[in-house]
Amino acid sequence: MKLEQDDKGDVVVAPAMLAQRLSIPEAALRRLMQDGRVTSVVEVGEGEDAGRRRLSVRCGDTVWRAVVDAGLTVLEEETFDLRFRRWRSAG
């Protein structure tokens, strides 16, 4: 799967694809986006990950995360529920 980039260089994820990954109807996703209840973060790879980006989109307790290469091809992706994910503290 390949994502797109807008005129500003931001990664664009098609709402239909994102709604499918988050297991919600597209119309509901669009409403949540308009209400500011969907957040996203883009992390730029460094060192051996240079040229890659990790995208994380959160909607409620559900997160879709993908790693893309410089051409915006999705290399790996996962969807998970924060309520059931165990976090490990560093140290």
C-alpha positions in Angstrom: 0.0 0.0 0.0 1.2 3.5 -0.8 0.2 6.8 0.9 0.2 10.2 -0.7 1.7 13.6 0.1 0.0 17.0 0.0 1.5 20.2 -1.4 3.0 21.1 2.0 4.8 17.7 2.2 2.4 16.2 4.8 1.5 12.6 4.5 -2.2 12.1 3.6 -4.0 8.9 4.7 -7.3 8.2 2.8 -10.2 8.4 5.3 -11.7 5.2 3.9 -8.5 3.3 4.5 -8.0 4.8 7.9 -11.6 4.1 9.0 -11.2 0.4 7.9 -8.0 0.1 10.0 -9.6 1.7 13.0 -12.8 -0.5 12.6 -15.2 2.4 12.4 -17.5 3.8 9.7 -15.9 6.4 7.5 -18.7 8.9 8.3 -18.0 8.5 12.1 -14.2 9.0 11.5 -14.9 12.2 9.6 -17.1 13.5 12.5 -14.5 12.6 15.0 -11.8 14.4 12.9 -14.0 17.5 12.7 -14.5 17.4 16.5 -10.7 17.2 17.0 -10.9 13.7 18.5 -8.5 12.1 16.1 -4.8 12.9 16.7 -1.7 12.1 14.7 2.0 12.1 15.1 4.8 11.7 12.4 8.2 10.7 13.6 11.2 11.0 11.2 13.7 8.2 11.3 17.4 8.8 12.0 20.5 6.7 11.7 19.7 3.3 10.2 16.0 4.4 10.0 16.8 7.5 7.9 14.4 7.9 5.0 11.6 6.3 7.0 8.7 7.8 8.9 6.5 6.3 11.6 2.9 7.6 11.5 0.6 7.1 14.5 -3.1 8.0 14.4 -5.2 7.8 17.6 -8.9 7.7 17.7 -10.2 7.1 21.2 -8.3 4.1 22.6 -7.5 2.7 19.1 -4.1 3.5 17.5 -3.1 2.8 13.9 0.7 2.9 13.4 2.6 2.5 10.1 6.2 2.8 9.0 6.7 4.2 5.5 9.7 4.5 3.3 10.8 7.7 1.4 8.4 6.8 -1.4 5.5 6.6 1.2 5.1 2.8 0.7 3.9 1.2 3.9 6.5 -1.2 5.1 4.7 -2.3 8.2 1.6 -1.4 10.1 -0.4 -2.4 13.2 -3.6 -1.4 14.9 -4.0 -1.8 18.7 -6.2 -0.9 21.6 -4.4 1.2 24.3 -6.5 -0.4 27.0 -4.9 -3.8 26.4 -1.4 -2.7 25.5 1.2 -3.1 28.2 3.8 -0.3 28.4 7.2 -1.0 29.8 9.1 1.7 31.6 12.7 2.3 30.6 15.3 1.7 33.3 
